[in-house]
Amino acid sequence: MGRVIAAVFSIVLLVVSIYLFGLAFQAAAGTQAWVFFGGIILMCLSFALPIHVFSKR
């Protein structure tokens, strides 16, 4: 059950990160880089989470 929750949470993180990438182009001039960087961080977490969860047997 834990693996299923991790997989769903990873997909949610991936979708939110893609949304942040698009939102960065509509954000104010001072916050564009921070929103885009947040998307990059979430994208990294969405790929790292299943790697660490599914590698354990």
Secondary structure as UniProt FT lines:
FT   HELIX           2..23
FT   TURN            24..26
FT   TURN            29..31
FT   HELIX           32..55
//
